[in-house]
Amino acid sequence: MATFMVNGQRYQADVDPEMPLLWVLRDVLNLTGTKFGCGQGLCWGCTVLIAGKARPSCTAKAGSVQGKEITTIEGIPADHPLKRAWVAEQVPQCGYCQPGQIMHAFALLSENPEPSEAEIAKVMERNLCRCGTYVRIEKAIRRAAAELRAPREVRS
């Protein structure tokens, strides 16, 4: 029996230690916000945070993530500045890559609250978007970063 800490909640599941985390999340724990993209860690569409670091969940094995905090798109509150910025900047087109994009952006802003355009581009270059909304993604990240840096009373 494996124990997973996902979005602050403890889950136990009987899974093969070699099973990709993506399938543990989607098929076993029924957390379907994380999307399957390429299955090889190339598109980063399935990005989650493992111990605070952005990682493709399709290449992370269940046995290697036990005891580590995992955060999925479901673990980011709906009213988080990043999710609000995504809507305000009209980022989603088809929307398929958006959970992975948001998770990678969340990791970036957690480590660097004031990233430059070049830093945003460097971190986000791994995430593929078929619709090509890269300019909107960058604007949304900058918007969210500004809001997150603003004094708390202004955010309300």
N, C-alpha and C positions, 0 to 999 in steps of 0.2 A: 504494500500500500504506500503510495507516494503522497506527500503533503506539499501543497502549493499555497503560497501567500499571494493572492491576486486582489488588487485594489483594496488592500487592507483587510481582506477576509481570508480565512483559512479554509482550504478545500482538501479533501482526501479523495484519491482516485486510484484505482487499480489499473495502471498503464505500463506499457513496456518502456523502460528507461530510454530507449532509442527513438520513441515516438516524438516527432517534431512538436514543439510547444504550440505552434499554430493549431494543430489538430486537437491537442489537449484542451486548449481554450475554446475552440469552436464546437467540437464534437462531443467532448466529455463534460466540460463545465458550462456549455451552452452560452458562452460569451462570444457572440457572433459579430461584434463590431470590428474585430481584426479581420482583414480581408486576405484571401489567397491571391497572390499575384503571379509570381514565376516559380515558386517552390525551390529556388536555388540561391536566395539571398542577393539577387542582382537588382531587383526593382525597389526593394524596401517598402513595398505596399503593405506588408504585414508587420510594420514596426511596432514594437512595444518597448517599454522600459524594463530593463532587468537590472536591479540594484541601481536605479537612477540613470542608466546608460541606454541610449537608443540601440536596439538590436533587431535584426529581422527574426521573427519568431519561427519562420519556416526552417531555419538552420539550427536553432537552439534545441537541443535534445532535452526531453522531460527530466532525465536523470541529472542533467547538469544545472538545472535551475531550482531544484528543491532547496528550500530554506532561504531563497533569495526573494526579495520583494519584486513582484511583477506588477506593472501598471499598464492597463489597456485603455483604449479610448473611452470605455465605460467608466473608468476611474477618474476622468477629467470632468469636473462639474459642467453642466450645460451653460452656466452663467460665467464660466471662466473667461477672462479677457481674450484669450486666444480663440476660443470658439466664437465669441461675439465678433471679433475682428474678422474672422473667416466669413461670417455672414455680411458684415458691413462692407467688406471689400469684394463681395460677390465672387469668392474664390471657386466654389464648386461648379463644375460643369456636369460631367457624368457622376462625379462624387466618389468613384470607386477608390481612388488613391488617397482620399482625404483623411481617413483615420491614421494612416501611416505618416502622411505629411504633418498632421497636427502633433502626433507623438514625437516626431523628430524635432519639430519646432519647439515643443514643450521642453524637451531635453536641452536644446540650445539655450533657451531663455533661462532655464534653471542654472546653467553654468555661466552664462554670459548675459546679464540683463540689459546690456546696451551694445548689441552686435552691430558692426558696420555692414554695409551692403556686401562687401567682399566676404566677410565672415558668414553672413547668411547664405550667400551663394555657395561657399565652400561646404558648409554643413549639409545644405539641402540638395546638393548636386546628385546625391545617391538616389533620391526619391524620384522615380519616373512618373510623369503625368502625361497621359495620352492626349489630353485636351490642351496642353500647353499653357496652363494658367500660372506659369512661373512668376510673371510680373506681379500678379495679384497676390500670390503666396508671399512674396517678399514684402509687399505693402502691408499685408495682414500681420506679418511677424513684426514689422516696425511699429504698427499701430498698437499691437498687444504689448510690446516692450515698453512703449511710452506710457501706456495705461498702468502697467505693472510697476513702473518707477514712480508714478504719481503718488502724492500723499494719499493715505487711506481715506480720509474724509472726502476727497474730491471724487473717488471712485463710486461712491454710493449713489 
